Every structure is written in structure tokens, then in C-alpha cells.
Amino acid sequence: MITSIVLIKTSVDRIPETAEKIAALENVSEVYSVTGAHDLIAMVRVARHDDLADIITGQISKLPGVASTETHIAFRTYSQHDLEAAFAIGLDG
């Protein structure tokens, strides 16, 4: 599974509507409204790199209200949940 983090700049008056439309797209697992240089962050998870182009440039970038996107591809995923499960292997209880 390939995970990408998509930083999105939108029209300020359309943030909620744009976030909802992005969240409704297939392979978009979460959309966060954030502070800072970008307005939204979307998590996109796909099986193939080619699918990223279809979703990000073919769908997200073309939505009304989306001004620009910046995409980051994750090499590895680290999470507290994963660490707790790893340390619990072989322990009873």
C-alpha cells in the first residue's frame, strides 16, 4: 500500500465544502483542516503509483476551490499502535 500526504491550498471561503468533496473520493482515507501555509491535508492510500496521478492530479486538483497541491510519498509508516503491538508479541495477558 502506498501512502501519500497531500497538502492542499483552497479558497478560504470553500474549505469545508472542498474538504467534504475530497473526503468522498475513493482512496482518500482522511482529510484534515489545518493551520499554516496549507488549508487541508489529505491522506491518500493506493496500491500503485499510477493511481496517485489519477486521484491527485485527475480528481483532487480539479475540484472547485482547490488552488494547488503538494504531494509527499511515505517511505515507511511508524505509529504508536504499531510499536505497542510489536512490544506485546510473546507476552501473556
C-alpha positions, 0 to 999 in steps of 0.5 A: 500500500502506498501512502501519500500526504497531500497538502492542499491550498483552497479558497478560504471561503470553500474549505469545508465544502472542498474538504467534504468533496475530497473526503468522498473520493475513493482512496482518500482515507482522511482529510484534515483542516489545518493551520499554516501555509496549507488549508487541508491535508489529505491522506491518500492510500493506493496500491500503485503509483499510477493511481496517485496521478489519477486521484491527485492530479485527475480528481483532487486538483480539479475540484472547485476551490482547490488552488494547488497541491503538494504531494509527499510519498511515505517511505515507511509508516511508524505509529504508536499502535504499531510499536505497542503491538510489536512490544506485546508479541510473546507476552501473556495477558 
